[in-house]
Amino acid sequence: MYDTRRGYGFYYDLHKVEQITLPDESSLTDGKLNPELLAQDEALFQALWKGYFKAISIKERKNLRQQRQHMPARFWHILPEMQG
């Protein structure tokens, strides 16, 4: 998670949490990390995650109120599964 207003974020690598800062504003495009800075297979992992999320979600049982309780709607633009 990276806070653009405060200019810092946190990175978790399954072992430890590190505080990070990006070198300049060109690293972010539309509030997201520039695709050139992502790992080579990040697009593949995001596509796999979107496919998994789509396969397990049941449209008739969607509960937006509960989703907002767990993750406020202001963060939804960051989540891969909530993007188109």
C-alpha positions in Angstrom: 0.0 0.0 0.0 1.3 3.4 -0.9 0.0 6.7 0.3 0.6 9.3 -2.5 -0.5 12.2 -0.3 2.1 11.5 2.4 4.7 10.1 0.0 5.4 6.7 1.6 4.1 3.2 1.7 4.7 -0.3 3.0 5.9 -3.5 1.3 5.5 -7.0 2.7 7.5 -9.9 1.3 6.0 -12.7 3.4 8.8 -12.3 5.9 9.1 -8.7 6.9 7.4 -5.3 6.4 9.5 -2.4 4.9 8.6 1.2 4.6 9.2 2.5 1.1 9.3 5.8 -0.8 9.2 6.2 -4.6 11.9 8.3 -6.2 9.6 10.7 -8.1 6.0 11.3 -9.1 6.6 9.7 -12.6 6.6 6.3 -10.8 2.8 6.7 -10.5 0.2 6.9 -13.2 -3.4 7.4 -12.2 -2.6 6.4 -8.7 -1.0 3.1 -9.7 2.6 2.1 -10.0 4.0 2.6 -13.5 3.8 -0.8 -15.3 7.5 -0.5 -16.3 8.4 -0.8 -12.6 6.4 -3.9 -12.0 7.8 -7.4 -12.0 7.8 -9.2 -15.3 5.0 -11.6 -14.4 2.8 -9.1 -12.4 0.3 -8.7 -15.3 0.0 -12.5 -15.5 -0.7 -12.8 -11.7 -3.3 -10.0 -11.8 -5.0 -11.7 -14.7 -5.0 -15.0 -12.8 -6.4 -13.3 -9.7 -9.2 -11.6 -11.7 -10.1 -15.0 -13.2 -10.1 -16.7 -9.9 -12.2 -13.9 -8.3 -14.7 -14.0 -11.1 -15.0 -17.8 -10.9 -15.7 -17.9 -7.2 -18.0 -14.9 -6.9 -21.7 -15.5 -7.1 -23.4 -12.5 -8.6 -26.7 -13.1 -6.8 -25.0 -13.2 -3.4 -23.0 -9.9 -3.8 -23.3 -7.8 -0.7 -21.9 -4.4 -1.3 -22.6 -3.2 2.3 -20.5 -6.0 3.7 -17.7 -5.4 1.1 -17.6 -1.7 2.2 -17.3 -2.8 5.8 -14.2 -4.9 5.0 -12.6 -2.6 2.4 -14.0 1.0 2.0 -15.1 1.8 -1.5 -12.4 4.6 -1.7 -9.8 1.8 -2.0 -11.6 -0.3 -4.6 -9.8 1.4 -7.6 -6.6 -0.2 -6.2 -7.8 -3.8 -6.1 -7.3 -5.8 -9.3 -10.5 -7.8 -8.8 -12.6 -4.6 -8.7 -11.2 -3.3 -12.0 -13.2 -3.9 -15.2 
